[in-house]
């Protein structure tokens, strides 16, 4: 390895893929979920946001779909009435 490198003649170029890399969003997660991913990320030595992204990407690649048990137990009309009641209470 050289002791000194001359970067003055280099021309910097912008990354043409920067718009496709990641998108910053706001998402609300419950505290236990965030704590779980933070603890797991600390064990693995990586940022917890990256770990959550990897997990979600795995869900996308494997086309995993969530089937919550509470949806199967309640009918659609019950869910709509419940949502309307919550909205009216606000």
GULO-311977 format. One record per residue: x, y, z of N, C-alpha, C, O in turn. Coordinates in Angstrom, 3 decimals. Example, Ala and Ser with C-alpha at 12.3 -4.5 7.8 and 13.67 -1.06 7.14 Angstrom:
<timis>
<timi n_X="13.190" n_Y="-5.690" n_Z="7.800" ca_X="12.300" ca_Y="-4.500" ca_Z="7.800" c_X="13.200" c_Y="-3.300" c_Z="7.800" o_X="14.236" o_Y="-3.319" o_Z="8.465"/>
<timi n_X="12.850" n_Y="-2.250" n_Z="7.080" ca_X="13.670" ca_Y="-1.060" ca_Z="7.140" c_X="12.900" c_Y="0.030" c_Z="7.870" o_X="13.409" o_Y="1.138" o_Z="8.039"/>
</timis>
This chain:
<timis>
<timi n_X="0.820" n_Y="-1.184" n_Z="0.000" ca_X="0.000" ca_Y="0.000" ca_Z="0.000" c_X="0.865" c_Y="1.250" c_Z="0.000" o_X="1.925" o_Y="1.290" o_Z="0.626"/>
<timi n_X="0.415" n_Y="2.233" n_Z="-0.685" ca_X="1.167" ca_Y="3.478" ca_Z="-0.740" c_X="0.971" c_Y="4.273" c_Z="0.544" o_X="-0.035" o_Y="4.124" o_Z="1.238"/>
<timi n_X="1.924" n_Y="5.097" n_Z="0.837" ca_X="1.835" ca_Y="5.962" ca_Z="2.014" c_X="0.915" c_Y="7.145" c_Z="1.739" o_X="0.302" o_Y="7.682" o_Z="2.662"/>
<timi n_X="0.816" n_Y="7.553" n_Z="0.476" ca_X="-0.011" ca_Y="8.710" ca_Z="0.140" c_X="-0.659" c_Y="8.491" c_Z="-1.231" o_X="-0.012" o_Y="8.020" o_Z="-2.166"/>
<timi n_X="-1.916" n_Y="8.833" n_Z="-1.332" ca_X="-2.642" ca_Y="8.740" ca_Z="-2.598" c_X="-3.081" c_Y="10.141" c_Z="-3.006" o_X="-3.468" o_Y="10.952" o_Z="-2.164"/>
<timi n_X="-3.017" n_Y="10.414" n_Z="-4.305" ca_X="-3.418" ca_Y="11.724" ca_Z="-4.816" c_X="-4.800" c_Y="11.610" c_Z="-5.457" o_X="-4.946" o_Y="11.031" o_Z="-6.534"/>
<timi n_X="-5.805" n_Y="12.160" n_Z="-4.796" ca_X="-7.171" ca_Y="12.120" ca_Z="-5.292" c_X="-7.582" c_Y="13.425" c_Z="-5.965" o_X="-8.737" o_Y="13.571" o_Z="-6.364"/>
<timi n_X="-6.673" n_Y="14.358" n_Z="-6.097" ca_X="-7.023" ca_Y="15.669" ca_Z="-6.643" c_X="-7.441" c_Y="15.605" c_Z="-8.114" o_X="-8.223" o_Y="16.444" o_Z="-8.562"/>
<timi n_X="-6.941" n_Y="14.638" n_Z="-8.864" ca_X="-7.273" ca_Y="14.565" ca_Z="-10.285" c_X="-8.527" c_Y="13.715" c_Z="-10.558" o_X="-8.968" o_Y="13.605" o_Z="-11.702"/>
<timi n_X="-9.082" n_Y="13.132" n_Z="-9.527" ca_X="-10.279" ca_Y="12.297" ca_Z="-9.720" c_X="-11.520" c_Y="13.154" c_Z="-9.896" o_X="-11.658" o_Y="14.209" o_Z="-9.278"/>
<timi n_X="-12.409" n_Y="12.690" n_Z="-10.738" ca_X="-13.673" ca_Y="13.379" ca_Z="-10.945" c_X="-14.754" c_Y="12.568" c_Z="-10.243" o_X="-14.945" o_Y="11.389" o_Z="-10.542"/>
<timi n_X="-15.448" n_Y="13.190" n_Z="-9.324" ca_X="-16.517" ca_Y="12.511" ca_Z="-8.608" c_X="-17.776" c_Y="12.436" c_Z="-9.452" o_X="-18.134" o_Y="13.399" o_Z="-10.130"/>
<timi n_X="-18.441" n_Y="11.305" n_Z="-9.411" ca_X="-19.714" ca_Y="11.163" ca_Z="-10.107" c_X="-20.762" c_Y="10.702" c_Z="-9.105" o_X="-20.469" o_Y="9.944" o_Z="-8.180"/>
<timi n_X="-21.966" n_Y="11.165" n_Z="-9.303" ca_X="-23.057" ca_Y="10.773" ca_Z="-8.426" c_X="-23.498" c_Y="9.350" c_Z="-8.730" o_X="-23.378" o_Y="8.868" o_Z="-9.856"/>
<timi n_X="-23.998" n_Y="8.706" n_Z="-7.720" ca_X="-24.520" ca_Y="7.362" ca_Z="-7.876" c_X="-25.832" c_Y="7.431" c_Z="-8.670" o_X="-26.792" o_Y="8.046" o_Z="-8.205"/>
<timi n_X="-25.891" n_Y="6.818" n_Z="-9.849" ca_X="-27.120" ca_Y="6.904" ca_Z="-10.648" c_X="-28.276" c_Y="6.100" c_Z="-10.054" o_X="-29.423" o_Y="6.281" o_Z="-10.463"/>
<timi n_X="-27.993" n_Y="5.227" n_Z="-9.109" ca_X="-29.018" ca_Y="4.372" ca_Z="-8.518" c_X="-29.502" c_Y="4.869" c_Z="-7.158" o_X="-30.250" o_Y="4.168" o_Z="-6.477"/>
<timi n_X="-29.086" n_Y="6.060" n_Z="-6.761" ca_X="-29.399" ca_Y="6.564" ca_Z="-5.418" c_X="-30.904" c_Y="6.632" c_Z="-5.164" o_X="-31.343" o_Y="6.414" o_Z="-4.035"/>
<timi n_X="-31.688" n_Y="6.927" n_Z="-6.176" ca_X="-33.137" ca_Y="7.007" ca_Z="-6.007" c_X="-33.797" c_Y="5.658" c_Z="-5.795" o_X="-34.908" o_Y="5.587" o_Z="-5.270"/>
<timi n_X="-33.132" n_Y="4.595" n_Z="-6.194" ca_X="-33.697" ca_Y="3.255" ca_Z="-6.080" c_X="-33.244" c_Y="2.510" c_Z="-4.836" o_X="-33.763" o_Y="1.430" o_Z="-4.552"/>
<timi n_X="-32.304" n_Y="3.045" n_Z="-4.097" ca_X="-31.708" ca_Y="2.296" ca_Z="-3.004" c_X="-32.666" c_Y="2.087" c_Z="-1.840" o_X="-33.058" o_Y="0.954" o_Z="-1.559"/>
<timi n_X="-33.034" n_Y="3.126" n_Z="-1.183" ca_X="-33.922" ca_Y="3.017" ca_Z="-0.022" c_X="-34.865" c_Y="4.206" c_Z="-0.002" o_X="-34.581" o_Y="5.261" o_Z="-0.569"/>
<timi n_X="-35.982" n_Y="4.012" n_Z="0.658" ca_X="-36.952" ca_Y="5.088" ca_Z="0.816" c_X="-37.164" c_Y="5.311" c_Z="2.303" o_X="-37.409" o_Y="4.364" o_Z="3.052"/>
<timi n_X="-37.071" n_Y="6.538" n_Z="2.721" ca_X="-37.282" ca_Y="6.875" ca_Z="4.117" c_X="-38.775" c_Y="7.039" c_Z="4.371" o_X="-39.446" o_Y="7.827" o_Z="3.705"/>
<timi n_X="-39.293" n_Y="6.277" n_Z="5.355" ca_X="-40.707" ca_Y="6.361" ca_Z="5.700" c_X="-40.851" c_Y="6.468" c_Z="7.210" o_X="-39.899" o_Y="6.233" o_Z="7.955"/>
<timi n_X="-42.029" n_Y="6.817" n_Z="7.642" ca_X="-42.352" ca_Y="6.810" ca_Z="9.064" c_X="-43.299" c_Y="5.651" c_Z="9.294" o_X="-44.295" o_Y="5.499" o_Z="8.586"/>
<timi n_X="-42.987" n_Y="4.833" n_Z="10.288" ca_X="-43.815" ca_Y="3.676" ca_Z="10.590" c_X="-43.944" c_Y="3.580" c_Z="12.108" o_X="-42.973" o_Y="3.789" o_Z="12.836"/>
<timi n_X="-45.122" n_Y="3.270" n_Z="12.568" ca_X="-45.358" ca_Y="3.152" ca_Z="14.002" c_X="-45.345" c_Y="1.687" c_Z="14.390" o_X="-46.154" o_Y="0.895" o_Z="13.906"/>
<timi n_X="-44.413" n_Y="1.333" n_Z="15.272" ca_X="-44.270" ca_Y="-0.031" ca_Z="15.767" c_X="-44.425" c_Y="-0.014" c_Z="17.272" o_X="-44.055" o_Y="0.959" o_Z="17.929"/>
<timi n_X="-44.969" n_Y="-1.081" n_Z="17.820" ca_X="-45.101" ca_Y="-1.109" ca_Z="19.273" c_X="-43.724" c_Y="-1.338" c_Z="19.910" o_X="-42.821" o_Y="-1.906" o_Z="19.296"/>
<timi n_X="-43.596" n_Y="-0.887" n_Z="21.135" ca_X="-42.321" ca_Y="-0.898" ca_Z="21.840" c_X="-41.687" c_Y="-2.294" c_Z="21.927" o_X="-40.490" o_Y="-2.424" o_Z="21.671"/>
<timi n_X="-42.452" n_Y="-3.344" n_Z="22.281" ca_X="-41.828" ca_Y="-4.674" ca_Z="22.356" c_X="-41.231" c_Y="-5.140" c_Z="21.020" o_X="-40.206" o_Y="-5.822" o_Z="21.001"/>
<timi n_X="-41.868" n_Y="-4.773" n_Z="19.918" ca_X="-41.349" ca_Y="-5.152" ca_Z="18.605" c_X="-40.009" c_Y="-4.474" c_Z="18.346" o_X="-39.058" o_Y="-5.118" o_Z="17.901"/>
<timi n_X="-39.935" n_Y="-3.193" n_Z="18.621" ca_X="-38.682" ca_Y="-2.458" ca_Z="18.410" c_X="-37.590" c_Y="-2.994" c_Z="19.332" o_X="-36.450" o_Y="-3.171" o_Z="18.904"/>
<timi n_X="-37.928" n_Y="-3.251" n_Z="20.588" ca_X="-36.944" ca_Y="-3.785" ca_Z="21.533" c_X="-36.429" c_Y="-5.145" c_Z="21.080" o_X="-35.238" o_Y="-5.430" o_Z="21.200"/>
<timi n_X="-37.321" n_Y="-5.983" n_Z="20.559" ca_X="-36.920" ca_Y="-7.305" ca_Z="20.067" c_X="-35.891" c_Y="-7.158" c_Z="18.947" o_X="-34.837" o_Y="-7.793" o_Z="18.984"/>
<timi n_X="-36.195" n_Y="-6.316" n_Z="17.946" ca_X="-35.285" ca_Y="-6.154" ca_Z="16.816" c_X="-33.990" c_Y="-5.463" c_Z="17.232" o_X="-32.932" o_Y="-5.768" o_Z="16.682"/>
<timi n_X="-34.050" n_Y="-4.543" n_Z="18.188" ca_X="-32.824" ca_Y="-3.898" ca_Z="18.665" c_X="-31.918" c_Y="-4.907" c_Z="19.362" o_X="-30.705" o_Y="-4.901" o_Z="19.150"/>
<timi n_X="-32.500" n_Y="-5.776" n_Z="20.195" ca_X="-31.712" ca_Y="-6.788" ca_Z="20.901" c_X="-31.103" c_Y="-7.782" c_Z="19.913" o_X="-29.929" o_Y="-8.136" o_Z="20.024"/>
<timi n_X="-31.895" n_Y="-8.222" n_Z="18.962" ca_X="-31.401" ca_Y="-9.165" ca_Z="17.965" c_X="-30.313" c_Y="-8.532" c_Z="17.098" o_X="-29.319" o_Y="-9.177" o_Z="16.766"/>
<timi n_X="-30.510" n_Y="-7.281" n_Z="16.740" ca_X="-29.524" ca_Y="-6.570" ca_Z="15.929" c_X="-28.214" c_Y="-6.384" c_Z="16.694" o_X="-27.134" o_Y="-6.473" o_Z="16.109"/>
<timi n_X="-28.308" n_Y="-6.126" n_Z="18.003" ca_X="-27.103" ca_Y="-5.980" ca_Z="18.818" c_X="-26.313" c_Y="-7.293" c_Z="18.844" o_X="-25.084" o_Y="-7.284" o_Z="18.782"/>
<timi n_X="-27.027" n_Y="-8.419" n_Z="18.936" ca_X="-26.361" ca_Y="-9.728" ca_Z="18.909" c_X="-25.649" c_Y="-9.959" c_Z="17.584" o_X="-24.556" o_Y="-10.524" o_Z="17.542"/>
<timi n_X="-26.283" n_Y="-9.515" n_Z="16.502" ca_X="-25.728" ca_Y="-9.733" ca_Z="15.167" c_X="-24.727" c_Y="-8.658" c_Z="14.764" o_X="-23.994" o_Y="-8.825" o_Z="13.789"/>
<timi n_X="-24.693" n_Y="-7.542" n_Z="15.516" ca_X="-23.762" ca_Y="-6.454" ca_Z="15.208" c_X="-24.166" c_Y="-5.656" c_Z="13.983" o_X="-23.328" o_Y="-5.318" o_Z="13.147"/>
<timi n_X="-25.443" n_Y="-5.358" n_Z="13.882" ca_X="-25.922" ca_Y="-4.580" ca_Z="12.750" c_X="-27.005" c_Y="-3.621" c_Z="13.214" o_X="-27.579" o_Y="-3.832" o_Z="14.283"/>
<timi n_X="-27.309" n_Y="-2.570" n_Z="12.449" ca_X="-28.382" ca_Y="-1.643" ca_Z="12.822" c_X="-29.746" c_Y="-2.335" c_Z="12.793" o_X="-30.016" o_Y="-3.158" o_Z="11.919"/>
<timi n_X="-30.596" n_Y="-1.992" n_Z="13.754" ca_X="-31.890" ca_Y="-2.666" ca_Z="13.837" c_X="-32.789" c_Y="-2.328" c_Z="12.652" o_X="-33.612" o_Y="-3.152" o_Z="12.252"/>
<timi n_X="-32.645" n_Y="-1.121" n_Z="12.079" ca_X="-33.450" ca_Y="-0.782" ca_Z="10.915" c_X="-33.106" c_Y="-1.692" c_Z="9.740" o_X="-33.986" o_Y="-2.091" o_Z="8.978"/>
<timi n_X="-31.826" n_Y="-2.016" n_Z="9.598" ca_X="-31.398" ca_Y="-2.917" ca_Z="8.531" c_X="-31.943" c_Y="-4.315" c_Z="8.755" o_X="-32.326" o_Y="-4.994" o_Z="7.803"/>
<timi n_X="-31.980" n_Y="-4.748" n_Z="10.003" ca_X="-32.516" ca_Y="-6.063" ca_Z="10.318" c_X="-34.011" c_Y="-6.133" c_Z="9.996" o_X="-34.478" o_Y="-7.114" o_Z="9.418"/>
<timi n_X="-34.756" n_Y="-5.099" n_Z="10.367" ca_X="-36.184" ca_Y="-5.061" ca_Z="10.047" c_X="-36.367" c_Y="-5.073" c_Z="8.528" o_X="-37.252" o_Y="-5.762" o_Z="8.022"/>
<timi n_X="-35.547" n_Y="-4.322" n_Z="7.802" ca_X="-35.630" ca_Y="-4.295" ca_Z="6.343" c_X="-35.351" c_Y="-5.678" c_Z="5.758" o_X="-36.045" o_Y="-6.111" o_Z="4.838"/>
<timi n_X="-34.343" n_Y="-6.373" n_Z="6.282" ca_X="-34.032" ca_Y="-7.716" ca_Z="5.792" c_X="-35.190" c_Y="-8.678" c_Z="6.033" o_X="-35.522" o_Y="-9.492" o_Z="5.171"/>
<timi n_X="-35.796" n_Y="-8.577" n_Z="7.206" ca_X="-36.922" ca_Y="-9.443" ca_Z="7.529" c_X="-38.101" c_Y="-9.175" c_Z="6.589" o_X="-38.706" o_Y="-10.106" o_Z="6.059"/>
<timi n_X="-38.417" n_Y="-7.897" n_Z="6.390" ca_X="-39.522" ca_Y="-7.550" ca_Z="5.499" c_X="-39.219" c_Y="-7.942" c_Z="4.054" o_X="-40.110" o_Y="-8.393" o_Z="3.334"/>
<timi n_X="-37.978" n_Y="-7.775" n_Z="3.630" ca_X="-37.603" ca_Y="-8.164" ca_Z="2.270" c_X="-37.755" c_Y="-9.675" c_Z="2.082" o_X="-38.188" o_Y="-10.135" o_Z="1.026"/>
<timi n_X="-37.391" n_Y="-10.448" n_Z="3.128" ca_X="-37.573" ca_Y="-11.900" ca_Z="3.072" c_X="-39.050" c_Y="-12.253" c_Z="2.911" o_X="-39.394" o_Y="-13.178" o_Z="2.176"/>
<timi n_X="-39.919" n_Y="-11.517" n_Z="3.600" ca_X="-41.360" ca_Y="-11.731" ca_Z="3.453" c_X="-41.807" c_Y="-11.461" c_Z="2.023" o_X="-42.643" o_Y="-12.188" o_Z="1.485"/>
<timi n_X="-41.256" n_Y="-10.423" n_Z="1.406" ca_X="-41.621" ca_Y="-10.069" ca_Z="0.033" c_X="-41.139" c_Y="-11.142" c_Z="-0.935" o_X="-41.894" o_Y="-11.596" o_Z="-1.795"/>
<timi n_X="-39.878" n_Y="-11.544" n_Z="-0.792" ca_X="-39.293" ca_Y="-12.529" ca_Z="-1.706" c_X="-40.035" c_Y="-13.865" c_Z="-1.617" o_X="-40.294" o_Y="-14.502" o_Z="-2.638"/>
<timi n_X="-40.372" n_Y="-14.284" n_Z="-0.409" ca_X="-41.059" ca_Y="-15.567" ca_Z="-0.234" c_X="-42.578" c_Y="-15.432" c_Z="-0.370" o_X="-43.311" o_Y="-16.412" o_Z="-0.232"/>
<timi n_X="-43.041" n_Y="-14.212" n_Z="-0.642" ca_X="-44.471" ca_Y="-13.909" ca_Z="-0.797" c_X="-45.284" c_Y="-14.389" c_Z="0.405" o_X="-46.391" o_Y="-14.908" o_Z="0.264"/>
<timi n_X="-44.707" n_Y="-14.201" n_Z="1.577" ca_X="-45.380" ca_Y="-14.586" ca_Z="2.820" c_X="-46.512" c_Y="-13.599" c_Z="3.095" o_X="-46.327" o_Y="-12.385" o_Z="3.009"/>
<timi n_X="-47.671" n_Y="-14.130" n_Z="3.423" ca_X="-48.821" ca_Y="-13.282" ca_Z="3.724" c_X="-49.297" c_Y="-13.559" c_Z="5.130" o_X="-49.380" o_Y="-14.710" o_Z="5.558"/>
<timi n_X="-49.605" n_Y="-12.502" n_Z="5.836" ca_X="-50.088" ca_Y="-12.607" ca_Z="7.208" c_X="-51.555" c_Y="-13.005" c_Z="7.201" o_X="-52.358" o_Y="-12.443" o_Z="6.457"/>
<timi n_X="-51.895" n_Y="-13.975" n_Z="8.033" ca_X="-53.288" ca_Y="-14.393" ca_Z="8.171" c_X="-53.677" c_Y="-14.251" c_Z="9.634" o_X="-53.696" o_Y="-15.234" o_Z="10.375"/>
<timi n_X="-53.989" n_Y="-13.025" n_Z="10.051" ca_X="-54.332" ca_Y="-12.802" ca_Z="11.460" c_X="-55.566" c_Y="-13.600" c_Z="11.867" o_X="-56.548" o_Y="-13.664" o_Z="11.127"/>
<timi n_X="-55.507" n_Y="-14.198" n_Z="13.030" ca_X="-56.606" ca_Y="-15.044" ca_Z="13.493" c_X="-57.851" c_Y="-14.219" c_Z="13.805" o_X="-58.967" o_Y="-14.724" o_Z="13.684"/>
<timi n_X="-57.678" n_Y="-12.953" n_Z="14.205" ca_X="-58.849" ca_Y="-12.153" ca_Z="14.551" c_X="-59.692" c_Y="-11.796" c_Z="13.335" o_X="-60.885" o_Y="-11.533" o_Z="13.484"/>
<timi n_X="-59.120" n_Y="-11.779" n_Z="12.148" ca_X="-59.886" ca_Y="-11.475" ca_Z="10.941" c_X="-60.774" c_Y="-12.661" c_Z="10.578" o_X="-61.921" o_Y="-12.474" o_Z="10.172"/>
<timi n_X="-60.258" n_Y="-13.866" n_Z="10.720" ca_X="-61.036" ca_Y="-15.055" ca_Z="10.377" c_X="-62.218" c_Y="-15.231" c_Z="11.330" o_X="-63.259" o_Y="-15.751" o_Z="10.928"/>
<timi n_X="-62.071" n_Y="-14.805" n_Z="12.580" ca_X="-63.125" ca_Y="-14.978" ca_Z="13.571" c_X="-64.233" c_Y="-13.959" c_Z="13.412" o_X="-65.392" o_Y="-14.247" o_Z="13.711"/>
<timi n_X="-63.890" n_Y="-12.778" n_Z="12.946" ca_X="-64.878" ca_Y="-11.708" ca_Z="12.815" c_X="-65.210" c_Y="-11.506" c_Z="11.352" o_X="-64.334" o_Y="-11.594" o_Z="10.491"/>
<timi n_X="-66.446" n_Y="-11.241" n_Z="11.076" ca_X="-66.867" ca_Y="-10.988" ca_Z="9.701" c_X="-66.494" c_Y="-9.585" c_Z="9.268" o_X="-66.147" o_Y="-8.749" o_Z="10.103"/>
<timi n_X="-66.560" n_Y="-9.321" n_Z="7.993" ca_X="-66.200" ca_Y="-8.015" ca_Z="7.449" c_X="-67.098" c_Y="-6.915" c_Z="8.010" o_X="-66.607" o_Y="-5.838" o_Z="8.348"/>
<timi n_X="-68.383" n_Y="-7.161" n_Z="8.113" ca_X="-69.300" ca_Y="-6.132" ca_Z="8.590" c_X="-69.005" c_Y="-5.770" c_Z="10.040" o_X="-69.170" o_Y="-4.617" o_Z="10.438"/>
<timi n_X="-68.564" n_Y="-6.757" n_Z="10.836" ca_X="-68.211" ca_Y="-6.486" ca_Z="12.228" c_X="-66.994" c_Y="-5.565" c_Z="12.288" o_X="-66.936" o_Y="-4.648" o_Z="13.107"/>
<timi n_X="-66.027" n_Y="-5.822" n_Z="11.416" ca_X="-64.823" ca_Y="-4.976" ca_Z="11.402" c_X="-65.169" c_Y="-3.551" c_Z="11.004" o_X="-64.624" o_Y="-2.603" o_Z="11.569"/>
<timi n_X="-66.058" n_Y="-3.388" n_Z="10.049" ca_X="-66.446" ca_Y="-2.045" ca_Z="9.606" c_X="-67.177" c_Y="-1.315" c_Z="10.727" o_X="-66.904" o_Y="-0.142" o_Z="10.982"/>
<timi n_X="-68.107" n_Y="-2.000" n_Z="11.401" ca_X="-68.819" ca_Y="-1.362" ca_Z="12.515" c_X="-67.852" c_Y="-0.971" c_Z="13.622" o_X="-67.976" o_Y="0.109" o_Z="14.198"/>
<timi n_X="-66.883" n_Y="-1.843" n_Z="13.928" ca_X="-65.901" ca_Y="-1.535" ca_Z="14.967" c_X="-65.071" c_Y="-0.316" c_Z="14.590" o_X="-64.794" o_Y="0.543" o_Z="15.427"/>
<timi n_X="-64.680" n_Y="-0.250" n_Z="13.329" ca_X="-63.879" ca_Y="0.903" ca_Z="12.857" c_X="-64.712" c_Y="2.178" c_Z="12.940" o_X="-64.203" o_Y="3.230" o_Z="13.325"/>
<timi n_X="-65.993" n_Y="2.086" n_Z="12.579" ca_X="-66.865" ca_Y="3.261" ca_Z="12.665" c_X="-67.044" c_Y="3.717" c_Z="14.100" o_X="-67.067" o_Y="4.918" o_Z="14.371"/>
<timi n_X="-67.172" n_Y="2.771" n_Z="15.023" ca_X="-67.310" ca_Y="3.133" ca_Z="16.439" c_X="-66.043" c_Y="3.820" c_Z="16.949" o_X="-66.118" o_Y="4.814" o_Z="17.672"/>
<timi n_X="-64.898" n_Y="3.295" n_Z="16.574" ca_X="-63.641" ca_Y="3.909" ca_Z="17.023" c_X="-63.511" c_Y="5.310" c_Z="16.461" o_X="-63.091" o_Y="6.222" o_Z="17.172"/>
<timi n_X="-63.865" n_Y="5.502" n_Z="15.190" ca_X="-63.777" ca_Y="6.821" ca_Z="14.569" c_X="-64.721" c_Y="7.805" c_Z="15.232" o_X="-64.375" o_Y="8.972" o_Z="15.415"/>
<timi n_X="-65.917" n_Y="7.342" n_Z="15.597" ca_X="-66.899" ca_Y="8.220" ca_Z="16.256" c_X="-66.464" c_Y="8.609" c_Z="17.668" o_X="-66.810" o_Y="9.685" o_Z="18.156"/>
<timi n_X="-65.713" n_Y="7.739" n_Z="18.312" ca_X="-65.265" ca_Y="8.012" ca_Z="19.683" c_X="-64.168" c_Y="9.066" c_Z="19.728" o_X="-63.931" o_Y="9.665" o_Z="20.777"/>
<timi n_X="-63.511" n_Y="9.296" n_Z="18.632" ca_X="-62.392" ca_Y="10.257" ca_Z="18.600" c_X="-62.867" c_Y="11.640" c_Z="18.625" o_X="-62.060" o_Y="12.570" o_Z="18.604"/>
</timis>
